[in-house]
């Protein structure tokens, strides 16, 4: 007998924290997988997740600002090959 997919299993990439299997909903961090979710109760761990999420948001804003400045200047940016 198959089980219906939980709402946690259907999270989009944008809802996850940096492609990690965690999501913050209702002010609480949840560890998620295709089979379900479990609340992350450890305050030290969730505090680190809070700090990481804050840092990621700041980095995303900085990148967006740089792109806006580049677009506003009309100066083409050379691609870096790896």
PyMOL commands that set and color helices and strands:
alter all, ss='L'
color gray80, all
select helices_A, chain A and resi 13-15+43-73
alter helices_A, ss='H'
color red, helices_A
select strands_A, chain A and resi 22-25+28-33+36-39
alter strands_A, ss='S'
color yellow, strands_A
deselect
rebuild
show_as cartoon
